[in-house]
Amino acid sequence: MTLVLGIDSSTQSTKAVLVDAESGEVVDTGRATHPEGTEVDPRTWLAAVDEAAEALLPRAEAVAVGGQQHGMVALDEHGGVVRDALLWNDTRSAPQATALIAEMGGPQRCVEELGYVLVASMTSTKLRWMAENEPENARRTASVLLPHDYVSRHLASGGASFTDRGDASGTGYFSLRTQAWNHDLLEMALGHAAVLPDVAPTPHAVMAHTPSGAPIAPGTGDNMAAALGLSLGPGDVSVSIGTSGVAAMVSDKRPADPSGTVTGFADATGRFLPMATTLNAARVLDFGCRLLGVDHDGLSELALASRPGAGGVVLLPYLDGERTPNRPDATGVFAGLTSATGREDIARACIEGLLCALADAVQAVERVAGQEAGRILLIGGGARSVAIRRLAPTVFGRSVAVPPPDEYVALGAARQAAWALSGGNEPPSWRLGAVENYDAKSEPDVLERYLALKERTTDW
């Protein structure tokens, strides 16, 4: 049996899966937690990788890393960490995003070059924030990596720095037009030139080797790895309910959305991955649980006891700012509360509000990609909610599929490692497992009321 190792270095933890390269069967796993917060010492990720993969790495014949997108890892001329990494969900650089858009020539120019309009999540905006607020740290920054690049370098003999077009496309200085780094945009953000990792020439190139000689594939961003782990094809949409909410479609068409709602990334196969991302996803469920004093099963039970539309209650779930739509200073809004509102209605509004935000994201992705979703697959921790599964078809207006819970980012990285090992033209074909399908009567009024509230509260 040929074994490959896939690693997911996410916001919250490192997950490692040792997989049979031919069948995709997971034979062993490892895990280690990460510190909380929106800025983190990136060296803690290396310690977590060492812990999670310690027993697995010696058994692997190839390795790849999937990682949280956009995080700014600033290194000095000796490769040392300049400051804590600013993560994707740190929105302090919203003013810098606005300034960089103007300096690039406006939203349309951003889309033409990058594939999207800059928002605070993107790496370039964080570099500009550092240049303006921590000029000494900016001056010391000699190279910039993404989280997955930093972890891959740690695993590589000789400390090679490399990345792939998928994760690179989320930096704000990778040109989707030329499929290469735009060093002028990097200098615009940071204030001076800096070294960037090599971009893999193909999605399955061998970029380095471990000290024991195992090939290391390019790795990729977490959303690109998840699409690879789910074996998504053109037109398929994954809806991930985790720390963030993500609706992503594999597309052969280069995406362009000047409104900024959809970000046009590259994927990990040579295609594209138009994506709409919300900052508030599983935390909306946690919020509902805290508010009502129940666990997640209790929240589902209450929500399913209410009727469609939650008795007129609508939740706009922008609890900690929002990325899609781009409202970094927004707060959550309950509307339609009356003296007749019950706990069941509040629970239902939490579920429906989260699903409406994601349905809004799916529609945006479909519009930019120019095609309707072929399949909608629900993944992530939030997809384990009974109420989410049962009510998703009522809000989306179509059936949804729920794959078995699994570490799809790590599996996608493992599939890329197996692809690099085989040298084939396409990644290996792995069976997804038993998929549960959910269908229910569409309730279009629920989404319509949500969208109306969204339009009325642009200043919140």
C-alpha positions in Angstrom: 0.0 0.0 0.0 1.4 3.4 -1.0 0.6 6.0 1.6 0.5 9.8 1.2 0.1 12.5 3.8 -2.3 15.4 3.6 -2.0 18.2 6.2 -4.6 20.9 6.9 -3.1 23.9 8.8 -6.4 25.8 9.5 -7.3 28.7 11.7 -8.1 26.5 14.7 -5.9 23.4 14.4 -3.6 21.2 12.3 -5.2 18.0 11.0 -3.1 15.3 9.3 -4.4 12.3 7.4 -2.4 9.3 6.1 -4.2 8.0 3.1 -3.9 5.1 0.7 -2.9 6.8 -2.5 -4.9 4.4 -4.7 -8.3 4.2 -2.9 -8.3 7.4 -0.8 -8.9 5.4 2.3 -7.7 7.1 5.5 -5.5 4.7 7.5 -4.3 7.1 10.3 -4.8 10.6 11.6 -3.2 13.2 13.8 -4.3 16.5 15.3 -3.0 19.5 17.3 -4.7 22.8 18.3 -3.7 26.3 17.4 -3.9 29.4 19.5 -7.1 31.5 19.2 -7.1 35.0 17.8 -6.8 36.9 14.5 -3.1 37.4 14.9 -0.9 34.4 15.8 2.8 33.6 16.1 3.2 31.4 13.0 5.8 29.3 14.7 3.0 27.7 16.7 1.7 26.2 13.5 5.1 24.5 13.0 5.0 23.0 16.5 1.4 21.8 15.7 2.5 20.2 12.5 5.3 18.4 14.2 2.9 17.1 16.9 0.1 16.1 14.5 2.3 14.5 11.8 5.1 13.1 14.0 3.9 9.4 13.7 2.6 9.8 10.1 5.3 11.6 8.2 7.9 8.7 8.3 5.3 6.4 6.7 4.4 8.8 3.8 5.8 8.5 0.3 4.5 12.0 -0.6 3.2 15.0 1.3 1.2 18.2 0.6 -0.2 21.0 2.8 -3.5 22.8 2.6 -3.7 26.0 4.7 -5.9 28.9 5.7 -5.8 31.5 3.0 -4.6 35.1 3.0 -2.6 35.1 6.3 0.4 37.4 6.3 3.6 35.7 7.3 6.3 38.4 7.3 9.9 37.2 7.5 13.2 39.0 7.9 16.4 38.5 5.8 17.4 35.5 7.9 14.0 33.8 7.6 12.9 34.8 11.1 9.4 35.9 12.0 9.0 39.7 12.0 5.7 39.9 13.8 2.7 37.7 14.5 0.8 36.7 11.4 -2.4 38.6 10.6 -5.0 36.0 9.7 -7.7 36.2 7.1 -10.4 37.1 9.6 -8.5 40.2 10.9 -10.4 43.1 9.4 -8.3 46.0 10.7 -7.0 46.7 7.2 -10.3 47.6 5.7 -9.2 51.3 5.2 -6.0 50.0 3.5 -8.1 47.9 1.1 -10.1 50.9 0.1 -6.9 52.9 -0.5 -5.2 50.1 -2.6 -8.3 49.8 -4.8 -8.1 53.5 -5.6 -4.4 53.3 -6.2 -4.9 50.4 -8.6 -7.4 52.4 -10.6 -10.7 51.3 -9.1 -12.8 48.1 -8.7 -12.8 47.2 -12.4 -9.0 47.4 -12.7 -8.8 45.2 -9.5 -11.0 42.6 -11.1 -9.1 42.6 -14.4 -5.7 42.0 -12.7 -6.6 40.0 -9.6 -9.9 38.4 -10.3 -11.7 40.3 -7.4 -12.0 43.6 -5.6 -9.7 43.8 -2.6 -11.2 43.4 0.9 -9.6 43.4 4.4 -9.0 39.6 4.3 -6.4 39.8 1.5 -2.7 39.7 2.3 -1.8 42.9 0.4 -4.1 45.0 2.6 -2.4 43.6 5.7 1.0 44.5 4.4 -0.2 48.0 3.8 -1.5 48.2 7.3 1.8 47.1 8.6 3.7 49.6 6.5 1.5 52.4 7.8 1.3 51.4 11.5 4.5 49.4 12.1 7.0 50.9 9.6 10.0 49.3 11.3 8.4 45.9 11.0 7.7 46.6 7.3 11.3 47.7 6.7 12.5 44.4 8.3 10.2 42.3 6.1 12.4 40.7 3.4 10.0 37.9 2.3 6.3 37.2 2.6 4.7 33.8 2.8 1.2 32.4 3.2 0.4 30.0 6.1 0.6 26.9 3.9 3.8 28.1 2.3 5.4 28.6 5.7 4.4 25.1 6.8 5.6 23.5 3.6 8.9 25.2 3.9 9.2 23.8 7.4 8.8 20.3 6.0 11.1 20.7 3.1 14.8 19.8 3.2 16.8 23.0 2.6 13.9 25.2 3.5 12.6 25.9 0.0 9.7 28.4 -0.3 7.0 27.5 -2.8 3.2 27.8 -3.3 0.6 27.2 -6.0 -1.6 29.5 -8.1 -4.7 28.7 -6.0 -3.4 30.0 -2.7 -1.3 32.7 -4.4 -4.4 34.1 -6.2 -5.8 35.2 -2.8 -2.9 37.5 -1.9 -3.8 40.7 -3.8 -0.5 40.6 -5.7 -0.9 37.5 -7.9 -2.2 38.4 -11.4 -5.0 36.1 -12.6 -4.4 37.8 -16.0 -0.8 36.7 -16.4 -0.9 33.8 -13.9 2.2 35.2 -12.1 3.2 37.4 -9.2 2.7 41.1 -9.8 5.7 42.5 -7.9 4.6 46.1 -8.5 1.4 45.4 -6.5 3.5 43.9 -3.7 5.7 47.0 -3.6 2.6 49.2 -3.6 1.4 47.4 -0.5 4.6 46.9 1.5 6.5 49.9 0.4 9.5 48.0 -1.0 10.4 44.8 -2.9 10.3 41.4 -1.1 11.0 37.8 -2.0 8.0 35.7 -2.8 7.8 31.9 -3.0 8.1 30.0 -6.3 4.8 29.3 -7.9 4.4 25.7 -9.0 4.5 25.3 -12.8 1.8 22.6 -12.7 -0.8 21.7 -10.0 1.0 18.4 -9.3 4.6 19.4 -9.5 7.1 18.1 -7.0 8.5 21.3 -5.4 10.8 19.8 -2.7 11.5 16.7 -0.6 11.4 16.0 3.0 14.7 15.1 4.8 13.8 11.4 4.3 13.3 12.0 0.5 9.5 12.0 0.2 8.3 14.4 -2.5 6.4 17.5 -1.4 3.6 18.7 -3.7 2.8 22.5 -4.0 0.0 22.5 -1.5 -2.8 25.0 -1.8 -5.3 27.1 0.1 -7.9 25.5 2.3 -10.8 26.2 0.0 -9.0 24.9 -3.1 -7.9 21.8 -1.1 -11.5 21.2 0.0 -12.7 21.3 -3.6 -10.0 18.7 -4.5 -10.9 16.5 -1.5 -14.6 16.6 -2.5 -13.7 15.7 -6.1 -15.7 18.7 -7.3 -16.1 19.1 -11.1 -17.1 22.1 -13.1 -20.5 23.4 -11.9 -20.4 21.7 -8.5 -20.7 24.0 -5.5 -19.5 23.3 -2.0 -21.1 25.2 0.8 -18.8 25.1 3.9 -20.1 26.0 7.3 -17.1 26.4 9.5 -15.3 29.4 11.1 -16.2 31.1 7.8 -19.0 30.3 5.4 -17.9 29.6 1.9 -19.8 29.0 -1.3 -17.3 27.9 -4.0 -17.9 26.6 -7.6 -15.3 24.9 -9.8 -15.4 26.7 -13.1 -13.6 26.7 -16.5 -14.4 30.4 -16.9 -12.2 33.0 -15.4 -14.5 34.9 -13.0 -14.9 38.7 -12.8 -17.2 40.5 -10.4 -16.6 44.3 -10.1 -19.2 44.5 -7.3 -16.7 42.6 -5.1 -19.3 40.1 -3.9 -17.5 37.1 -5.5 -13.8 36.6 -5.4 -12.3 35.0 -8.5 -9.6 32.6 -7.3 -7.7 30.0 -9.1 -8.3 26.4 -8.0 -5.8 23.5 -7.4 -6.4 21.8 -10.8 -5.7 24.5 -13.4 -9.3 25.8 -13.4 -10.9 28.6 -11.4 -12.8 28.8 -8.1 -15.2 31.7 -7.9 -16.1 32.1 -4.2 -18.3 34.1 -1.9 -17.2 34.1 1.7 -19.0 35.1 4.9 -17.2 35.9 8.2 -20.2 34.6 10.2 -21.0 30.9 9.8 -20.8 28.3 12.6 -20.5 31.1 15.1 -24.1 32.0 14.3 -25.1 28.6 15.6 -23.0 29.1 18.7 -24.6 32.5 19.2 -28.1 30.9 19.1 -27.0 28.3 21.6 -25.7 30.9 24.0 -28.7 33.1 23.6 -31.2 30.3 24.3 -29.1 28.3 26.8 -29.1 25.1 24.8 -26.6 22.9 23.0 -26.6 22.4 19.2 -29.1 19.5 19.3 -31.4 21.7 21.4 -31.1 24.6 19.0 -32.1 22.2 16.1 -35.0 20.9 18.1 -36.3 24.4 18.9 -35.8 25.6 15.3 -37.7 22.7 13.8 -40.6 23.3 16.2 -41.1 26.7 14.6 -42.7 27.4 11.2 -41.0 28.6 8.0 -40.2 32.3 8.4 -39.7 32.0 12.1 -43.0 33.8 12.9 -41.8 36.9 11.0 -38.4 37.1 12.8 -35.4 37.7 10.5 -31.7 37.6 11.6 -29.1 39.4 9.6 -26.2 37.5 11.1 -23.3 40.0 10.7 -22.2 39.4 14.3 -18.5 40.3 13.9 -18.4 42.4 10.7 -18.9 40.8 7.3 -16.9 40.2 4.2 -19.8 39.2 1.8 -21.2 41.8 1.6 -18.2 43.9 2.4 -19.3 45.5 5.8 -16.3 45.1 8.1 -18.0 47.3 10.8 -21.4 45.7 10.7 -23.3 44.2 13.6 -26.1 41.6 13.7 -29.7 42.7 13.4 -32.9 40.9 14.6 -36.1 42.2 12.9 -39.7 41.3 13.2 -39.8 40.7 17.0 -43.2 40.9 18.6 -44.7 40.0 22.0 -45.6 36.7 20.4 -42.1 35.7 19.5 -41.0 32.5 21.2 -37.7 30.7 21.7 -38.5 28.4 18.8 -38.8 31.5 16.5 -35.4 32.9 17.7 -33.8 29.5 17.1 -35.4 29.2 13.6 -34.3 32.7 12.7 -30.7 31.8 13.6 -30.8 28.8 11.3 -32.6 30.6 8.5 -30.4 33.7 8.8 -27.2 31.6 8.4 -28.7 29.7 5.5 -30.0 32.8 3.8 -26.5 34.4 4.0 -25.1 31.2 2.3 -27.9 31.0 -0.3 -27.2 34.7 -1.2 -23.6 33.7 -1.6 -24.5 30.7 -3.9 -26.6 32.9 -6.1 -23.8 35.4 -6.4 -21.3 32.7 -7.5 -23.8 31.2 -10.0 -24.3 34.7 -11.5 -20.5 35.3 -11.9 -19.8 31.8 -13.2 -22.6 32.1 -15.7 -24.2 28.8 -14.8 -26.5 27.2 -12.2 -25.0 24.9 -9.7 -25.0 21.2 -10.8 -24.7 20.0 -7.2 -24.7 21.7 -3.8 -22.7 19.9 -1.2 -22.9 21.0 2.5 -19.7 20.4 4.5 -18.0 21.7 7.6 -18.9 21.5 11.3 -22.1 23.4 10.9 -23.4 20.9 8.4 -23.7 18.4 11.2 -26.7 20.3 12.5 -30.0 18.5 11.9 -31.8 21.7 11.4 -29.2 23.0 8.9 -29.6 19.8 6.9 -33.4 19.8 6.9 -33.9 23.5 6.3 -31.2 24.1 3.7 -33.4 22.8 0.8 -36.2 25.2 1.9 -33.9 28.2 1.7 -31.8 27.2 -1.2 -34.8 26.1 -3.2 -33.2 22.9 -4.3 -32.0 19.6 -2.9 -28.6 19.5 -1.1 -26.1 16.6 -0.6 -24.2 16.1 2.6 -21.1 14.0 2.3 -20.0 12.1 5.4 -18.1 14.3 7.9 -14.4 14.3 7.1 -11.3 16.4 6.9 -11.7 17.4 3.3 -9.0 20.0 3.3 -6.5 17.4 4.5 -7.9 14.9 2.1 -7.5 17.3 -0.8 -3.9 17.9 0.2 -3.4 14.1 0.3 -5.0 13.8 -3.1 -2.6 16.4 -4.5 0.3 14.5 -3.0 -0.9 11.3 -4.6 -1.2 13.2 -7.9 2.4 14.5 -7.6 3.6 11.0 -6.8 1.8 9.4 -9.8 2.8 12.1 -12.3 -0.5 11.6 -14.1 -2.5 14.2 -16.1 -5.4 14.1 -13.6 -5.6 13.6 -9.9 -6.4 10.0 -8.7 -10.1 9.1 -8.6 -11.2 8.6 -5.0 -14.7 7.6 -3.9 -16.4 10.2 -1.8 -18.3 7.9 0.5 -22.0 7.6 1.4 -23.7 11.0 0.6 -27.0 11.9 2.3 -29.5 13.8 0.1 -32.0 16.2 1.6 -35.0 17.7 -0.2 -38.0 19.8 1.1 -40.6 22.3 -0.1 -39.0 25.5 -1.2 -39.9 28.6 1.0 -38.8 31.5 -1.2 -40.4 34.1 1.1 -37.7 33.3 3.7 -34.9 34.4 1.5 -36.9 37.4 0.1 -37.4 38.8 3.6 -33.7 38.3 4.5 -32.6 40.1 1.3 -35.0 43.0 2.0 -33.6 43.4 5.5 -30.1 43.3 4.1 -30.9 46.2 1.8 -32.5 48.2 4.5 -29.6 48.0 6.9 -26.6 49.0 4.9 -25.4 51.4 7.6 -25.4 49.0 10.5 
